[in-house]
Amino acid sequence: MKRLLALGLIATSLGGCCMVACNSRPANSHIKVNSSIPVDCTFEDKAGLREFYAPGNVDGMPKNAPGTLSCQAAGYKSFQKQVQAVDWSQIDSLNGDPLAIRYFSEITVTMEALGNKPK
């Protein structure tokens, strides 16, 4: 089983696309989600559904837009935001490779306490 897992990781690395951090670098393209409190989030676009914790990063690409970011925490109203292709900015390519263009987006989640002012 360990051998199959190792082979899968090698094949993924050789494919040039990382869905999680590779060699201590972030995934190719991602959304940075800021939050003043820890929240459980999901991001769903044409590539599928990803679950993560914020503050943190989630993989994504503008070509898979639109996407929906949803976050929730106990005692707070749910937060939801649509992420469109225009919400992404191009950043440096990986190792100067013009074919490895990366994109970045940043969203600040403002959670509103149930029955109280926003935090």
Secondary structure, DSSP 8 states (H G I E B T S, - for coil): -HHHHHHHHHHHHHTT--SS-BTTB--SSEEEEEESS-EEEEEEETTEEEEEEESEEEE--GGG--EEEEEE-TTB--EEEEE-GGG-EEE--GGG-TTS-EEEEEEEE--BBTTS-B-
